[in-house]
Amino acid sequence: MKAVKSSRLPFLIVDKSQQGYIIVTNMSSEMNLKAFGGEQRPQPANKPSRARARAPEPSSAPANDEKEEMMNSISLVQWAVCGPHTYKPVSSTFPKLASGVYSVAVSQYHGIIYQKKNICVDDLLRFPDSVSDRILSEITTFWGRGDKFKEHGFLHRRGYLLHGPAGSGKTCLVQQIIADIVTADGLVFQCSNHPAVFNDGLSQFRKVEPNRPVVCLFEDIDAIIEEHGEDEILTLLDGENQIDKVLNIATTNYPEKLDKRLVARPRRFDRVLEIGMPSPIVRKMYFEKKLNVTDAELDKWVAASEGFSFAACAELVISICCFQKEFNDAVATLKEMMTANLNSRKYNTDDGGIGFAAGVRR
């Protein structure tokens, strides 16, 4: 521990803790503590270097620029309060997270962290009078009724469990929900690791941003429960760390794997909805948005795509319009793909060996 005393400065003590070096001072609250925690930007260093001159290295401007930008973003530029009269240097701080989709994780050096994800999706299409459209409209209504929830003594939260066959449009609906909340300056937290970590992350987030609209996303919730157990999910949904202004969205292809404590328990999931394959009306609206064809040609596409998922409809358009495949051949290929019963027993035998062993004679 090293002490520094000055007639012009407060009394400072530099100490080392488990979180690195900290400064303990006798500075009182009247001594301009408002400067702590304000958003600051790292300033480029102008001091001459005392390092011995080196031979120039091969030019790599883009990589160097990217590295310099990254280093500037984590440079220590201001102070954070970490106890009574105790401070530590930190990088730039912000009063709120940028709207977007985040995962919650634990860092060895920083504790709970929020990692923003880059989301790239196809054009999002909304189909009037469809099940998905009714869900989106209900969610929009929910976000505008916070005062009613408060008036009747309820947390402003809601839960939707979406189930249905793979490719039925659950992901498309979730992507639309994400787009709507991000456009409204909200956040999406995706449960992609242990639910206990996710729960702690939500609790800490609410201490910083108590009023921000949040969507919590549990894709393939049956797989999350299989890996981490049901109790963690139940604690997250209605345990002591419940948060306000939140919409919980879960999806599954296997609703039979879920206990009644989830599927038949309002305030955990208030709506349990089946998302089936797109109807002829929805498929017609989809092809109308993707194609420039006559009504008769459009009816042909709708009839040929009976039982197709959104993904299959998209592939039909890509096969014909992008790869110039024949219409009937493209339809036949997709139907064969959807009805195929793949099984490794067809080509796995006991006497053939595995990998290079298959070519080794005994």
Protein Blocks (a to p, Z undefined) as FASTA:
>chain_A
ZZdddfkbccddddddfkbccdddfbdfkloplmgopacdddddfbdcfbdcdddddddf
klmmmmmmmmmmmpcfbdcdfbehiacddddddfbdceddddddddfklopadddddddd
ddddddehiaklmmmmmmmmmmmmmmmmmmnopacddddddeddehilmmmmmmmmmmmm
mmnopacdddfbdfklmmmmmmmmmmmmmmbccddddehkllmmmmnojklmmmmmmmmk
bcehiacddddfblmlpcfklmmcghklmcdcddddddfklmmmmmmmmpccdfklmmmm
mmmmgoiafklmmmmmmmmmmnopafklmmmmmmmmmmpccdfklmpcfklogajllmpc
ZZ
